[in-house]
Structures are given as structure tokens and as C-alpha cells.
């Protein structure tokens, strides 16, 4: 059930972004996902280290 809910939510957000901003914006304003992923992993690691202290 969780997987279905996540899939439906992801699809709905994708359609809304496509309809609202358009394909030109998505091509021009692409987010560097490698940097975003790196920041998320570093933040998670820092939170884990802080919670252990």
C-alpha cells in the first residue's frame, strides 16, 4: 500500500510541475541531483553523529 501511495504522489507532483511550469522551465532549471544527494547524505550523517552524543 505504501508503494502505491508513493507512486501516485510522485506521479501527481510530476504532472502538476509539468502543467504549471512547463517543459521549457524543466529543461532550463534542472537541479543538480548529485549535489542534492550529497548534501542529504552529509546532513543525515551529521544528524546521526549528533544523536549518538
C-alpha positions as CSV (number, residue, x, y, z in Angstrom):
1,X,0.0,0.0,0.0
2,X,2.9,2.4,0.8
3,X,4.5,1.8,-2.6
4,X,1.2,2.6,-4.4
5,X,0.7,5.8,-2.3
6,X,4.3,6.9,-3.1
7,X,3.9,6.1,-6.8
8,X,0.6,8.0,-7.0
9,X,2.0,11.0,-5.1
10,X,5.1,11.1,-7.3
11,X,3.0,11.0,-10.5
12,X,0.7,13.7,-9.3
13,X,3.6,16.0,-8.4
14,X,5.2,15.3,-11.8
15,X,2.0,16.2,-13.6
16,X,1.5,19.3,-11.6
17,X,5.0,20.6,-12.1
18,X,4.8,19.8,-15.9
19,X,1.5,21.6,-16.2
20,X,2.3,24.5,-14.0
21,X,5.9,25.3,-15.1
22,X,6.1,23.6,-18.5
23,X,8.8,21.7,-20.2
24,X,11.0,24.7,-21.1
25,X,11.5,25.5,-17.4
26,X,12.3,22.0,-16.5
27,X,15.0,21.9,-19.2
28,X,16.4,25.3,-18.1
29,X,16.1,24.9,-14.4
30,X,17.3,21.4,-13.9
31,X,18.6,20.7,-10.4
32,X,22.0,19.1,-9.9
33,X,20.8,15.9,-8.2
34,X,24.3,14.7,-7.4
35,X,24.9,17.8,-5.2
36,X,21.4,17.4,-3.6
37,X,22.0,13.7,-2.9
38,X,25.5,14.5,-1.4
39,X,24.0,17.2,0.8
40,X,21.2,14.9,2.0
41,X,23.7,12.1,2.9
42,X,26.0,14.5,4.7
43,X,23.1,16.0,6.7
44,X,21.9,12.6,7.6
45,X,25.3,11.5,8.8
46,X,25.7,14.7,10.9
47,X,22.3,14.2,12.5
48,X,23.3,10.6,13.3
49,X,26.5,11.6,14.9
50,X,24.8,14.3,16.9
51,X,22.2,11.9,18.1
52,X,24.9,9.5,19.4
53,X,26.5,12.1,21.6
